[in-house]
Amino acid sequence: MANISRKAWDKYIEVLRRLNDAAADQFKEYLRTHDIETRLQRDAAIEYAYALATKYGEASAEFAAQMYESVARASDVAIEAAVPAETATYGEVAKTINGVLKQSTNIELISGAVGRLVKQSGVDTVCKNALRDGAEWAWIPSGDTCAFCITLASRGWQRASKNALKNGHAEHIHANCDCTYAIRFNDDTDVEGYNPEEYREMYYGAEGNTPQERINSMRREHYTEHREQILEQQREAVEPQNQINKDL
């Protein structure tokens, strides 16, 4: 047996979260003290975002590789050393930042995108090594799980497949989310507390006949239950941007 205890899994998630948050917070501070109105200013911001995504992405990938190898050892499975995934390229960082700016100038959203790029490096590491070794993976919810992550978690353990990758990267990665892939090398391994049946009941119990209809139904239910908390988070996200606008 090589069960992953909840304590060990939460520690793993916490370390990854700190890396994501560190990159996001540093870029947020940069945006608070630097204009990004001109092309040169925006290019400078992208350069800084790239440096953060590289620095913290490397740490995220290395830590994920260590976790991967730990599960293999506990499972008495001999594998080659896990290979940390490459961090986001400059072009990927630029595309991400410019993409967010087309939708919003909110610094919480922009900085969150940098944190997402860091998380991507860790998740890519797990996915690519699992593909190499023929391992299984499962999407493990953590914290206030969104409807889409619940849907992914409902699928249970599955053989690693390239279908979960898009343009060489793991899909399903979004900001402000601690959910991620766990891996296993045999049926005896599980993550303590992970119950895909529970998530399947939530998914198939939601209103709608199509996957998108069920996901939208769960999103509406989640919003209704957490409306005040969500509104407060939105107010906190807008406040820094409003202060910047006053200072201009």
C-alpha positions, 0 to 999 in steps of 0.5 A: 500500500502507498496511500497518500495521507491527507496531511502529506497531500495538504503539505504538498498543496501548501508548498505549491500554493506558496510558490504560486502566491509569491509570484503573483504577489510580487507581480502585483506589487510591480503593477502597483508601482509601475505604469503599463500604458505604453508599449515599452512599459508593457514590455518591461512588465512582461519581462518581469513576469517572465522572470517570476514565472521562470524562478518560481516555475522552476521551484514548482516543477522541482517540488512536483518531481520530488513528489512524483518520485516519492510516490514511486518509491512508496509503491516499490516501482522503479522509474527513471528520475522524474524530469521537471517540466520546462517553465513558460516561455517568454512568448507564452508569458507575453500571450498570457499577460496581453490576453488578460489586459484585453479583458481587464486592467484589474491587477488581481487578474493580471497578477493571478495569471502569473501565479497560474503560469507557475502552477502550470509548471508543477502540473506539467511535471506530473503529467509528462512524467506520468505519460512517460511511465504509464501511470494513472492520475486523478484530479484532486479537489482542494479548498473551495472547489469550482464546478469544473474541477468537481467535474474533473474529479468525478472521473476518478483515476484514469490512465495518463493520456495526452488528451489532458494536454493542449499545446504541450501543457496540462489543461484545466489550470486556472488561477486561485485554485489548489486542485491538481493531479495526483498520480499512482502506479497501482490500484493500491494507492489512493489519496486519503479523502478523495471520493470520486463517487461523491463528485459523480453524485454532485455532477450527475445530480445537477440540473441539465442534460449536457455536461455544460448545462450541469456545470453551469447549474453547479456554478449557479448553486455555488454562487447562491451558497457563497454569494456574500463571500464572492462579492467581498472577494470581488470588492477586494479585487477592485479596491487596489485598481481603484486606488491606482486610478485615483493616483493617476 
